[in-house]
């Protein structure tokens, strides 16, 4: 069984990006799988699925986006989607093989732009995990509110676990909060989420223009696309799915009945099965 190794890549403007990598020298001539997490998450969100894909012989890279996990924080708080896209393109250049992109939420939107700019010879397939260009703003706001409400950290891991359980009521609460250590860092007597709070406060671009840009990029893609939605999601609605599939008619669609926006963590078995089938097909 292949085990993950921690590696580094050069992002743009001097930012170092950390990733978990399996099967650096795969025997099979299959594409590399690059996994891009959502905002406030990190590469560990992909660990189970990454391991499953690696055990099937794939070269897998699960990346910490700048400002998240162990990757560098942007010194000028540059977390624009265009910069995240440039980082991912730099990683693909370093890998030097065709890739399948799997992106959740923020990572999915990044993946759309990466696939458009890289072209079909470099990005051969795209998996969008509970994200479409026209996502539900109320659901997105709930994510933002959750992230902002805990920027001052927690007294204990148990307190952090309680906050997660309240935010994700459909998910069974783990018996132990120890797993949260992959998402938190302890300093000055408190536990803090392991992402840069500056990305929440820097002014962003015009949301309407961003949506139009994402949609135009998705429509232009001529590669196989899989959209995975958590049926309990408040970020991607059934109407949003129908709109996306009408505009990107070649895309495939899978809905996970027991999952919400954090689909890979909510029902990893069903999620991984859908990904393996798509990547292997």
C-alpha positions in Angstrom: 0.0 0.0 0.0 1.4 3.4 -1.0 1.7 6.0 1.8 1.6 9.7 1.4 4.7 11.8 1.5 4.8 15.5 2.4 6.3 17.6 -0.5 6.6 21.2 -1.5 5.8 23.1 -4.7 6.6 26.6 -5.7 3.5 28.8 -6.1 3.6 32.3 -7.6 5.2 35.3 -6.0 7.5 33.2 -3.8 4.8 31.3 -1.9 5.6 27.7 -1.0 2.8 25.2 -1.2 2.7 22.0 0.8 1.1 18.8 -0.4 0.6 15.2 0.3 1.8 13.0 -2.6 1.3 9.3 -3.3 3.1 7.3 -6.0 5.5 9.9 -7.3 6.7 7.5 -10.0 3.6 5.6 -11.0 4.1 2.5 -13.1 0.9 3.0 -15.0 0.6 5.7 -17.7 -2.4 7.3 -16.1 -3.0 11.0 -15.4 -2.0 12.5 -12.1 -4.8 13.4 -9.8 -4.6 16.9 -8.2 -7.0 17.7 -5.4 -7.9 21.2 -4.4 -9.8 21.7 -1.1 -12.4 24.2 -0.2 -12.0 27.5 1.8 -11.0 26.9 5.4 -10.1 23.3 4.7 -6.7 21.7 3.9 -5.2 18.8 2.1 -6.2 16.3 4.9 -9.8 16.7 3.7 -8.8 14.4 0.8 -6.8 11.8 2.7 -9.2 8.8 2.5 -10.0 9.4 -1.2 -6.4 10.1 -2.0 -5.4 6.8 -0.4 -8.0 4.9 -2.3 -6.9 6.4 -5.6 -3.2 5.8 -4.8 -4.0 2.1 -4.0 -5.3 1.9 -7.5 -1.9 3.0 -8.9 -2.6 6.7 -9.5 -0.1 9.5 -8.8 -2.1 11.7 -6.4 -1.3 15.2 -5.1 -3.5 16.8 -2.5 -2.5 20.4 -2.2 -2.7 22.9 0.7 -3.9 26.1 -1.0 -1.9 29.3 -0.1 -3.0 30.6 3.4 -4.3 27.1 4.4 -2.7 24.2 6.2 1.0 24.2 6.0 1.3 26.3 2.9 2.7 29.8 3.2 0.3 32.7 3.9 0.3 35.4 1.2 2.3 38.3 2.6 0.0 40.8 0.9 -3.2 38.8 1.6 -3.5 38.0 -2.1 -6.1 35.2 -2.1 -7.8 36.2 -5.4 -9.2 33.3 -7.4 -6.8 34.3 -10.2 -3.8 33.9 -7.9 -5.0 30.5 -6.6 -5.4 29.5 -10.3 -1.8 30.6 -11.0 -0.6 28.6 -8.0 -2.3 25.5 -9.3 -1.0 26.0 -12.8 2.5 26.2 -11.4 2.0 22.9 -9.6 0.7 21.3 -12.8 3.8 22.6 -14.6 6.0 21.1 -12.0 4.2 17.7 -12.2 4.8 17.7 -15.9 2.0 15.1 -16.7 -1.6 15.4 -17.7 -3.8 15.8 -14.7 -7.4 15.2 -13.5 -8.5 18.0 -11.2 -10.8 17.4 -8.3 -11.9 20.6 -6.6 -14.3 21.2 -3.7 -16.1 24.6 -3.3 -13.4 27.2 -3.6 -11.1 24.5 -5.1 -13.7 23.7 -7.7 -14.1 27.2 -8.9 -10.3 27.4 -9.0 -10.3 24.1 -11.0 -12.7 25.6 -13.6 -10.3 28.4 -14.4 -7.2 26.1 -14.2 -8.8 23.7 -16.7 -9.7 26.5 -19.1 -6.3 28.1 -19.0 -4.3 24.9 -19.0 -6.1 23.4 -22.0 -7.4 19.8 -22.6 -3.9 18.4 -23.1 -2.8 19.3 -19.6 -6.1 19.0 -17.7 -8.0 16.0 -19.0 -10.9 15.7 -16.6 -12.5 17.8 -13.9 -14.5 16.9 -10.8 -16.5 19.7 -9.2 -17.5 18.8 -5.6 -20.6 20.7 -4.5 -19.9 23.8 -6.5 -21.3 25.5 -9.6 -20.7 29.1 -10.8 -24.2 30.1 -9.7 -24.1 28.8 -6.2 -26.5 29.8 -3.4 -25.4 33.0 -1.7 -27.2 32.1 1.6 -25.2 28.9 1.9 -22.0 30.6 1.1 -22.7 33.3 3.7 -23.3 30.5 6.3 -19.8 29.2 5.6 -18.3 32.7 5.9 -20.2 33.3 9.2 -18.9 30.1 10.6 -15.3 30.9 9.7 -15.5 34.5 11.0 -17.2 33.5 14.3 -14.2 31.5 15.4 -11.2 33.5 14.2 -10.3 34.1 17.9 -9.9 30.4 18.5 -11.2 27.9 21.0 -10.4 27.1 24.6 -10.2 23.4 23.8 -10.5 20.8 21.1 -13.9 19.8 22.6 -15.2 23.4 22.1 -14.0 23.3 18.5 -15.8 19.9 18.0 -19.0 21.3 19.4 -18.8 24.2 16.9 -18.3 21.8 14.0 -21.2 19.6 15.2 -23.5 22.6 15.3 -22.4 23.7 11.8 -22.7 20.2 10.4 -25.8 18.7 12.2 -26.2 16.0 9.6 -22.8 14.5 10.3 -22.2 12.0 13.2 -20.0 13.7 15.8 -16.8 11.8 16.4 -16.3 10.3 19.8 -12.9 12.0 20.1 -12.0 15.5 18.9 -8.4 14.4 18.2 -8.9 14.3 14.5 -9.4 18.1 14.5 -5.7 18.5 15.2 -5.2 18.3 11.4 -7.3 21.5 11.0 -6.2 23.4 14.1 -3.0 24.7 15.6 -2.3 25.3 19.3 -0.6 28.6 20.3 -0.8 31.0 23.3 -3.1 28.6 25.1 -5.8 28.4 22.4 -6.7 26.3 19.3 -6.9 28.2 16.0 -8.1 27.1 12.6 -5.1 26.6 10.4 -5.9 29.2 7.7 -5.1 32.9 7.3 -7.9 35.1 8.7 -6.7 37.9 6.4 -8.4 36.1 3.5 -11.8 36.9 5.1 -11.2 40.7 5.4 -9.5 41.7 2.2 -11.9 43.3 -0.3 -12.9 41.0 -3.1 -14.0 41.5 -6.6 -17.5 42.0 -8.0 -19.4 38.8 -7.3 -21.6 39.1 -10.4 -18.5 39.5 -12.6 -16.9 36.5 -11.0 -19.9 34.4 -11.5 -20.0 35.3 -15.2 -16.3 34.6 -15.6 -16.7 31.2 -14.0 -19.7 30.3 -16.0 -18.1 31.4 -19.3 -15.0 29.3 -18.4 -17.1 26.2 -17.6 -19.1 26.4 -20.8 -15.9 26.7 -22.8 -14.5 23.4 -21.4 -14.4 20.4 -23.8 -13.2 17.8 -21.3 -15.2 15.2 -19.2 -16.7 16.9 -16.2 -18.3 15.3 -13.1 -20.5 17.4 -10.8 -21.0 15.8 -7.3 -23.6 17.4 -5.1 -24.5 16.6 -1.5 -28.3 16.4 -1.5 -28.3 18.2 1.9 -26.2 21.1 0.5 -27.4 24.7 1.0 -24.6 25.9 -1.3 -25.6 24.1 -4.5 -29.4 23.8 -5.1 -31.2 21.5 -7.4 -32.0 24.5 -9.5 -28.3 25.4 -9.6 -27.5 21.9 -10.8 -30.2 22.0 -13.5 -28.9 25.4 -14.7 -25.3 24.1 -14.9 -26.2 20.9 -16.7 -28.2 22.9 -19.2 -25.2 25.1 -20.0 -22.6 22.4 -19.8 -24.6 19.5 -21.3 -21.7 17.1 -21.5 -21.2 17.1 -17.7 -22.1 14.0 -15.7 -24.0 14.4 -12.3 -24.0 12.4 -9.1 -26.0 13.3 -6.0 -25.0 11.9 -2.6 -28.2 11.5 -0.5 -26.5 11.6 2.9 -24.1 14.4 2.3 -24.1 18.2 2.4 -21.6 20.8 1.1 -18.7 18.9 2.7 -19.5 15.9 0.6 -16.2 14.1 0.8 -16.2 14.1 4.5 -20.0 13.5 4.9 -20.1 10.2 2.9 -16.6 9.3 1.8 -17.4 5.8 0.7 -20.0 7.1 -1.8 -17.9 10.0 -2.8 -14.8 8.0 -3.4 -16.8 5.4 -5.4 -18.1 8.1 -7.7 -14.7 9.6 -8.2 -13.0 6.3 -8.9 -15.6 5.4 -11.5 -15.2 8.7 -13.3 -11.4 8.8 -13.2 -11.1 5.2 -14.3 -13.7 5.5 -17.1 
